[in-house]
Amino acid sequence: MIDVDKATARREMTEALLTALERRHEVLDVVVDSDDRAAAVSAIAELLGTSPLGVEAVLNMSFHQLTKDQRRKNQAELDDLNAAITFTAADRPAAAGETLDLRPFSADADEDILSERTEELGLAADGSGAPSGALSDEIAKGVARVDNEDAVWLVALEGDAKVGLVFGELSDGEVDVRIWIRPGQRKHGFGTAALRKSRSEMAMYFPGVPMVVRAPGA
């Protein structure tokens, strides 16, 4: 995740925590009245008007975060983030990941977006940093690694539109994850959304393997 998205995500979580602490009795009531976690997530989101990221921060909150000292620290952090970030989450609506989907790369249907990525970066899709080869070779090698369960290639979709690619390559006991977003779709939060969505995908394909995120476009 790029620095601006990290800061934005942190602001969402910190703001949600502070709001939840101010309304802690209401939050506790809706959690206790919820049938399960999904219902609690929905109820907190509606009560606080926060994003899924903020709701998760609230639900995973530790008791030590209820102290006055910790609340003062959270407020100071939020003040710093608000001073450093000149836009709101509404300016990057895709970052929450609510409308973005990931599906497996198709050698036939997704040649176009891989071609665009390769032409822009001039690098092989395997994350080695080597110059790219012929597109057909890049696809064949990628599909082979996916078939051998050494890689996962995903296409990021906003509705029916392809907005980017997610590459997960198994290397030295880690999953090297790289995000590439089409130039015309950048600065809308799609990279952040793709990263959030890809975590569960990588965990499913490579259970228990640490995930290392590389800089977008790398």
DACOR-V912634 format. One record per helix or strand. SS is the DSSP state (alpha for helix, beta for strand). FROM is the first residue (numbers start at 0). TO is the last residue. Records with the same first field share a line. If there is no record, write none. Layout:
# DACOR-V912634
SS: FROM-TO, FROM-TO
This chain:
# DACOR-V912634
alpha: 2-21, 23-32, 36-47, 51-58, 62-65, 67-83, 88-95, 110-120, 134-146, 182-184, 189-204
beta: 99-103, 122-122, 130-130, 150-157, 160-170, 173-180, 209-212
